[in-house]
């Protein structure tokens, strides 16, 4: 698929800096397959303020590369 958007639950995140540029490494599980764990590293500009573990998000990707995380407004408790 060229472009895709999937609902997911954030399982963990680590804020890192590479050459002084801030990134977030996010571990997440697709909502339709919560036994599966995926990981993506994106720049902080590709996330939203307050991103935290347990958030329900929409993961946007292009050609299987994650491009951004958008809040869906719900939390998985």
C-alpha positions as a Markdown table, in Angstrom:
| # | Residue | x | y | z |
|---|---|---|---|---|
| 1 | Unk | 0.0 | 0.0 | 0.0 |
| 2 | Unk | 1.2 | 3.4 | -0.8 |
| 3 | Unk | -0.5 | 5.4 | 2.0 |
| 4 | Unk | -2.0 | 3.9 | 5.2 |
| 5 | Unk | -3.5 | 5.0 | 8.5 |
| 6 | Unk | -4.0 | 2.5 | 11.3 |
| 7 | Unk | -5.4 | 2.8 | 14.8 |
| 8 | Unk | -2.9 | 1.6 | 17.5 |
| 9 | Unk | -2.1 | 1.7 | 21.2 |
| 10 | Unk | 1.2 | 3.2 | 22.3 |
| 11 | Unk | 3.0 | 0.6 | 24.4 |
| 12 | Unk | 6.1 | 2.6 | 25.2 |
| 13 | Unk | 8.3 | 5.5 | 24.1 |
| 14 | Unk | 11.8 | 6.7 | 24.5 |
| 15 | Unk | 12.9 | 10.2 | 23.7 |
| 16 | Unk | 16.4 | 10.3 | 22.1 |
| 17 | Unk | 18.7 | 12.8 | 20.3 |
| 18 | Unk | 20.7 | 11.9 | 17.3 |
| 19 | Unk | 23.3 | 14.6 | 16.4 |
| 20 | Unk | 21.4 | 17.0 | 18.7 |
| 21 | Unk | 18.1 | 16.4 | 16.8 |
| 22 | Unk | 15.2 | 15.2 | 19.0 |
| 23 | Unk | 13.4 | 12.0 | 18.1 |
| 24 | Unk | 10.9 | 9.7 | 19.7 |
| 25 | Unk | 11.2 | 5.9 | 19.4 |
| 26 | Unk | 7.7 | 4.5 | 19.9 |
| 27 | Unk | 6.6 | 1.0 | 20.5 |
| 28 | Unk | 3.0 | 0.4 | 19.5 |
| 29 | Unk | 0.4 | -2.4 | 18.9 |
| 30 | Unk | -2.1 | -2.2 | 16.0 |
| 31 | Unk | -5.7 | -2.0 | 17.4 |
| 32 | Unk | -6.7 | -5.0 | 15.3 |
| 33 | Unk | -3.8 | -7.2 | 16.4 |
| 34 | Unk | -2.8 | -6.2 | 19.9 |
| 35 | Unk | -0.5 | -9.2 | 20.3 |
| 36 | Unk | 1.8 | -7.7 | 17.7 |
| 37 | Unk | 4.3 | -5.1 | 18.7 |
| 38 | Unk | 5.8 | -2.7 | 16.2 |
| 39 | Unk | 8.4 | 0.1 | 16.6 |
| 40 | Unk | 9.0 | 3.4 | 14.8 |
| 41 | Unk | 11.4 | 6.3 | 15.2 |
| 42 | Unk | 10.1 | 9.7 | 14.2 |
| 43 | Unk | 11.1 | 13.3 | 14.8 |
| 44 | Unk | 9.2 | 15.1 | 17.6 |
| 45 | Unk | 7.5 | 17.2 | 15.0 |
| 46 | Unk | 5.7 | 14.0 | 13.7 |
| 47 | Unk | 4.0 | 13.5 | 17.1 |
| 48 | Unk | 1.8 | 15.6 | 19.3 |
| 49 | Unk | 2.4 | 17.3 | 22.7 |
| 50 | Unk | 1.7 | 15.0 | 25.6 |
| 51 | Unk | 2.2 | 11.7 | 23.8 |
| 52 | Unk | 2.4 | 9.0 | 26.4 |
| 53 | Unk | 2.1 | 5.2 | 27.0 |
| 54 | Unk | -1.4 | 4.0 | 26.7 |
| 55 | Unk | -2.6 | 6.6 | 24.2 |
| 56 | Unk | -4.8 | 5.5 | 21.3 |
| 57 | Unk | -3.3 | 6.9 | 18.1 |
| 58 | Unk | -3.6 | 6.9 | 14.4 |
| 59 | Unk | -0.3 | 5.8 | 12.8 |
| 60 | Unk | 0.2 | 7.3 | 9.3 |
| 61 | Unk | 2.6 | 5.6 | 7.0 |
| 62 | Unk | 3.8 | 5.7 | 3.4 |
| 63 | Unk | 5.2 | 2.7 | 1.7 |
| 64 | Unk | 5.5 | 0.9 | 5.1 |
| 65 | Unk | 7.5 | 3.8 | 6.7 |
| 66 | Unk | 5.8 | 5.6 | 9.6 |
| 67 | Unk | 5.4 | 9.3 | 8.9 |
| 68 | Unk | 3.4 | 10.6 | 12.0 |
| 69 | Unk | 1.4 | 9.7 | 15.0 |
| 70 | Unk | -1.9 | 11.6 | 15.6 |
| 71 | Unk | -4.0 | 11.4 | 18.8 |
| 72 | Unk | -7.3 | 9.7 | 18.4 |
| 73 | Unk | -8.6 | 11.1 | 21.7 |
| 74 | Unk | -9.0 | 7.8 | 23.6 |
| 75 | Unk | -6.8 | 6.0 | 26.1 |
| 76 | Unk | -6.4 | 2.3 | 26.5 |
| 77 | Unk | -6.4 | 1.5 | 30.2 |
